[in-house]
Amino acid sequence: MSIEYLKKAHPPVQAIDTATGETVQRLLAEIERGREDVATRLAREFDGWQGEIVVGEAAFAKAEAALSEGVKADIRFARDRVFEFARRQRDSMQEFQAELIPGLVTGQRLIPCQTAGCYVPGGRYAHAASAVMSVGTASVAGVRHIVAASPAHGDVGIHPAILYAMKLSGAHTVLALGGVQAVAAMAYGLFTGRPADIIVGPGNRFVAEAKRMLFGRVGIDVVAGPTESAVIADDSADPRVVTADLIGQAEHGPDSPVWLMTSSRELGQQVIDLAPSFIAALPDVARAAATAAWRDYAEVVVADTREELVALSDAYACEHLQVMARDLDWWLANLNNYGSLFLGEETTVAYGDKCSGPNHILPTRGAARYSGGLSVGKFIKTVTWQRLDRGASRTVGQVAARISRLEGMEGHARTADARLAKYYPQERFDLGTLGGHGT
């Protein structure tokens, strides 16, 4: 494989972050002991929120009134696209029953979780789209009770666009909580009496660590890391569009990697040359984030063939992957590891982030090698069932007894013995010997 790095990432050396884990562990323990009182105190200490934790109807009405009709129309557009895609995901999942041998009937059921917790960040940006992605997908999946949480700041409360999106997308309860206290409240059932079966949604490192620590007690979507975006491009790509897309994603944060993989050395160099001016044109907060992300985490890689680019991309296993190259169907058929794929110049990650339909809560840090993003399937348990008549029990029971004894599990074997003796008292069966291979 012929690979050349025109720009190589040189991330700053990070000390092992034990402080975050220790802080989260302490807070989770405090909240579990002190319950609602501690969660309320932390909301006041960390976010300055003095109001009610459970958001009432008046707050939803106030939020809706504060938004322009255009903003509400845009949120409804996003909601409708996300709902439609999620419905098609749900419809692609099937319950079934099948008779594997005469008298042995098996099946699969799809059962939504009872309670889901949806965390929506509320820091630098008003993440209305995240509310739609998490709450809306849970709603389409058929979750019976959806608890959403987002930080409420000072006297302002939760951003009105987030509140409107939560209500529009089907949240049953909204908590004015952020950070660890929000995740803990949903996991422990604080303020609702409904402990979450699964908690989803992006957040800062404290939110991510709280979800990781609680995994097992509750389900989670992903252990989220910084947002990642990659572009695969050949010499047909427009360097200005490629640069705009990379820098547009770099504004997520100072540690958000952006990667260009290209078969055109000229294109790669043009993007490197253009990036500083694109970053300089951003507003202050975005410019600071993109400057650090491009400097420390961006890479531009040149490979000779598209097969080499596929191998590179699959090794990165990027959260967001764009392709601006000829023969898009070939790339769709051959790329394997990504959270979500965006094909063609007319398609960009921001569309998926905000409103085009597929979910934007996606795997990071290489997890796309084995996991997809948030979908209705995350909220639905695929469970199995079986039923045998006596004839099938006669056939299956003999094999089950022999395998059980082969494995040294005599108790298991005797559950089959009991049925065969009851149903067929006049017959003798080969039921195996303990630790052996049959009689």
Secondary structure, 3 states (H helix, E strand, C coil): CCEEEEECCCCCCCCCCHHHHHHHHHHHHHHHHHHHHHHHHHHHHHHCCCCCCECCHHHHHHHHHHCCHHHHHHHHHHHHHHHHHHHHHHHHCCCEEEEEECCEEEEEEEEECCEEEEECCCCCCCCHHHHHHHHHHHHHHCCCEEEEEECCECCCECCHHHHHHHHHHCCCEEEECCHHHHHHHHHHCCCCCCCCCEEECCCCHHHHHHHHHHECCEEECCCCCCCCEEEEECCCCCHHHHHHHHHHHHCCCCCCCEEEEECCHHHHHHHHHHHHHHHHCCCHHHHHHHHHHHHHHCEEEEECCHHHHHHHHHHHCEEEEEEECCCHHHHHHHCCCEEEEEECCCCCHHHHHHCCCCCCCCCCCCHHHCCCCCCHHHHEEEEEEEEECHHHHHHHHHHHHHHHHHCCCHHHHHHHHHHHHHHCCCCCCCCCCCCCCCC
